[in-house]
Amino acid sequence: MIRHVIRYLALAGLMLCAEAIAQVAPARIGWALSGSEEASRANVEALRDGLRALGHVEGRTYVLDLRYAEGQLERYPKLFEEIVRAGPSVILAGAYQGTRAASEATRTIPIVGISCGVELLVGSLARPTGNVTGVTCQSPELGPKQVQLLREALPRAGHLAVVYNPQVPYAVSEVAELRRIAGTLGVRILGVEVSEPAQFDAAATAMRSAGVDAVFLIPDNMVYGNRKRLGELLLANRLPMMSGYSDFAMAGGLMSYGSNLQALIRRAAWYADRVLKGARPADLPVEQPTKFELVINLRTAKALDLRISPALLQRADDVIQ
C-alpha cells in the first residue's frame, strides 16, 4: 500500500510539473523600429527567421512586442518606455538612436543593439558594460573601401559629398576620418549635414550647385527610414549614391557595400536567444562584421548614363537589373 501511495504521489507530482511547464508564459521580446510596419516587414521577418532557426516558436516560446516610430524618431523615448512597462525579457534596438533611447529607458533589462553605433554605448566590445550588447556594422576599413569602389565605378569622381546626420556621433567620426584620408583616396570631401527629412531638398540643391560627382551616404535611423525618398531625390538630381546597406541600392542608389542588415538582425536573434537562456550582456561581446556585400543597381546606372565595368560587375554579390 505504501509503495502504491508513493507511486501515485510521484505520478501526480510529475503531472503537476508538466502542467506548470506548459503554463510558463512565452518570453516577451520588445523592439521599437524606426519606420512603419510595412517598411519594417523584411527586418521583422529576419528576426523571426533567426529565432525559428534556434528552435523558437512564436506564441509558444516567445512573443514580439513591436512598436513603430513611423519615421518620427522623437517618438523613440516614449515607445521604449512603453516596451519597458510591458516587462520584456530582452529588448532589441536599431542603430545608435534606437539603442541609446532603449538604454535610457532601462538600465536593467538586457538590450541587443543592431547596426551602426552600438559600439559607442557599451564601454568595451570584448566585455560590454551595463545592459547593452549586440552587433555593429562598423569596421575601420569600411569607409575607405566604399570610396574606393565608388571611384572604381566612377573613375572621374574626384569631388564627393558625404551626407550625414550631425546628431549621430559615429557619423561625425566617419566624416572626420574620410576628410583626414581624402588625399590618399584621391577625392575632395564636401560634408553635407541633414538632421531631419525637411532638409533633404536643400541638401540635394546644394550638392548639385557645388558640382559634386557622387554622394556617399552615412546611414542612421533617420536616413535609413527615408531611403526611398532619398534614392528618388538623388536620382532626380542625377547624383550617383553609395551607401552601406543594400536597401539603399534597392531604393535607387547606384551602389552599396557593407553588412547585410537582415543578416545582422538574424545574428541579433542569437543574442536574444542567449539572453533568454540566462546570459548577461557582459557575457556577450559585441560582434563586428566580417562579411561585406557589394550590390550594384544597373537600372540606376542606365538612368544616369553610366557604364559600370564588367570587372566590377563580376565582383558584385548582387546586380539589380
Secondary structure as the mmCIF struct_conf table of DSSP 4:
data_model
#
loop_
_struct_conf.conf_type_id
_struct_conf.id
_struct_conf.beg_label_comp_id
_struct_conf.beg_label_asym_id
_struct_conf.beg_label_seq_id
_struct_conf.end_label_comp_id
_struct_conf.end_label_asym_id
_struct_conf.end_label_seq_id
HELX_RH_AL_P HELX_RH_AL_P1 ILE A 2 ALA A 22
TURN_TY1_P TURN_TY1_P1 GLN A 23 GLN A 23
HELX_LH_PP_P HELX_LH_PP_P1 VAL A 24 PRO A 26
STRN STRN1 ALA A 27 LEU A 33
BEND BEND1 SER A 34 GLY A 35
TURN_TY1_P TURN_TY1_P2 GLU A 37 SER A 40
HELX_RH_AL_P HELX_RH_AL_P2 ARG A 41 ALA A 53
TURN_TY1_P TURN_TY1_P3 LEU A 54 GLY A 55
STRN STRN2 GLU A 58 GLU A 58
TURN_TY1_P TURN_TY1_P4 GLY A 59 THR A 61
STRN STRN3 TYR A 62 TYR A 68
TURN_TY1_P TURN_TY1_P5 GLU A 70 GLY A 71
HELX_RH_3T_P HELX_RH_3T_P1 LEU A 73 ARG A 75
HELX_RH_AL_P HELX_RH_AL_P3 TYR A 76 ARG A 85
TURN_TY1_P TURN_TY1_P6 ALA A 86 ALA A 86
BEND BEND2 SER A 89 SER A 89
STRN STRN4 VAL A 90 GLY A 94
HELX_RH_AL_P HELX_RH_AL_P4 ALA A 95 ALA A 105
BEND BEND3 ARG A 107 ILE A 109
STRN STRN5 ILE A 111 ILE A 114
BEND BEND4 SER A 115 SER A 115
TURN_TY1_P TURN_TY1_P7 CYS A 116 GLY A 117
HELX_RH_3T_P HELX_RH_3T_P2 VAL A 118 LEU A 121
BEND BEND5 VAL A 122 GLY A 123
BEND BEND6 LEU A 125 ARG A 127
TURN_TY1_P TURN_TY1_P8 GLY A 130 ASN A 131
STRN STRN6 VAL A 132 VAL A 135
TURN_TY1_P TURN_TY1_P9 PRO A 140 GLU A 141
HELX_RH_AL_P HELX_RH_AL_P5 LEU A 142 ALA A 153
TURN_TY1_P TURN_TY1_P10 PRO A 155 ARG A 156
STRN STRN7 HIS A 159 TYR A 164
TURN_TY1_P TURN_TY1_P11 PRO A 166 GLN A 167
HELX_RH_AL_P HELX_RH_AL_P6 PRO A 169 ARG A 180
TURN_TY1_P TURN_TY1_P12 ILE A 181 ILE A 181
HELX_RH_AL_P HELX_RH_AL_P7 ALA A 182 LEU A 185
TURN_TY1_P TURN_TY1_P13 GLY A 186 GLY A 186
STRN STRN8 ARG A 188 GLU A 193
BEND BEND7 SER A 195 GLU A 196
HELX_RH_3T_P HELX_RH_3T_P3 PRO A 197 GLN A 199
HELX_RH_AL_P HELX_RH_AL_P8 PHE A 200 ALA A 210
TURN_TY1_P TURN_TY1_P14 GLY A 211 GLY A 211
BEND BEND8 ASP A 213 ASP A 213
STRN STRN9 ALA A 214 LEU A 217
HELX_RH_AL_P HELX_RH_AL_P9 ASN A 221 GLY A 225
TURN_TY1_P TURN_TY1_P15 ASN A 226 ASN A 226
HELX_RH_AL_P HELX_RH_AL_P10 ARG A 227 ALA A 236
TURN_TY1_P TURN_TY1_P16 ASN A 237 ARG A 238
STRN STRN10 MET A 241 SER A 243
BEND BEND9 GLY A 244 TYR A 245
HELX_RH_AL_P HELX_RH_AL_P11 SER A 246 MET A 250
TURN_TY1_P TURN_TY1_P17 ALA A 251 GLY A 252
BEND BEND10 LEU A 254 LEU A 254
STRN STRN11 MET A 255 GLY A 258
HELX_RH_AL_P HELX_RH_AL_P12 LEU A 261 LEU A 276
TURN_TY1_P TURN_TY1_P18 LYS A 277 GLY A 278
HELX_RH_3T_P HELX_RH_3T_P4 PRO A 281 ASP A 283
BEND BEND11 LEU A 284 LEU A 284
HELX_LH_PP_P HELX_LH_PP_P2 PRO A 285 VAL A 286
STRN STRN12 GLU A 287 GLU A 287
HELX_LH_PP_P HELX_LH_PP_P3 GLN A 288 PRO A 289
STRN STRN13 GLU A 293 ASN A 297
HELX_RH_AL_P HELX_RH_AL_P13 LEU A 298 ALA A 303
TURN_TY1_P TURN_TY1_P19 LEU A 304 ASP A 305
HELX_RH_AL_P HELX_RH_AL_P14 PRO A 310 ARG A 315
BEND BEND12 ASP A 317 ASP A 317
STRN STRN14 ASP A 318 ILE A 320
#
